[in-house]
Amino acid sequence: MDVIRDAVIIGTGNVAAHLGGALVKSGVPVRQVYGRNLSAAASLAAALDAQPINMPSQITGDASIYILALSDSAYVPFLQSAEMKGKLLVHTAGSIPVSIFSPYTGRYGCLYPLQTFSRSRPLEFRGVTVFVEGSNPATDHLLFTLASRITDHPVMADSERRQRIHLAAVIACNFVNHLMTIAADLLGKEGIAFDVLSPLIRETCSKAIDISPVNAQTGPAFRHDWNVVEKHLELLKSYPEWQHIYDILSRSIATRHPVKSQNPETS
């Protein structure tokens, strides 16, 4: 039976660092870390006890799996520059179909960890949901087995389903974080520390998880309190982009929560 004995990591970013660490912790050694910037490759390789390389020709030809953790636009240029024929190629992207590998090899797939990663912030990888897809049933099984070694939450999902999950993740994570950045900027202009919002943010996230986002919604747009909305828009007149975001989101909230459906207890 085919098993994953070792791995090569292609990429030096946050996903590569966390996934590489999870592999090593699970007993799958990382033999090489490839990056165009040798210094970045060396930094990650040192943490994973691997060999740093920065030329496709240096990639070993006999590793069990080659995991590409790259920006979306970097996949095709790398695949065109490297000799990957017949190798088991796996990417970590939410928005790229696994068929991107089909011109280069017959064995391929995806290990998509649904999480926001920062190099400086430790994270317990076993709690991360990892979506798995392979090019055939045997590869499905092989990658699911590997995912089960690094996480308690492996889930099979094809490329179309994974793209929709990724879209939802971008809205729930990246967009929400950007809104908090705007909030931090607004407070900062008044000399107010962002941490005054910390209890509110924690409760908002906790409540959305516990009772669902739609049931957790509150605020002036939810109440259709347009007097407050207009006052806020006036306060944002010096920041037209933020004003536009506030207006669009307020109208979207009001549309999602018509007056007749409001619950006074959550207003």
Buried (B, 14 or more C-beta within 10 A) or exposed (E): EEEBEBBBBBBBBBBBBBBBBBBBEBEBBBBBBBBBEBEBBBBBBEBBEBBBBBEBEEBEEEBBBBBBBBEEEBBBEBBEEBEBEEBBBBBBBBBBBBEBBEEBBBBBBBBBBBBEBEBEEEBEBEEBBBBBBBBEEEBBBBBBBBBBBBBEBBBBBBBEEBBEBBEEBEEBEEEBEEBEEBBBEBBEEEEEEBEEBEEEBEEBBEBBEEEEEEEBBBBBBBBBBEEBBEEBBEEBEEBEEBBEBBBEBBEEBBEEBEEEEBEEEBB
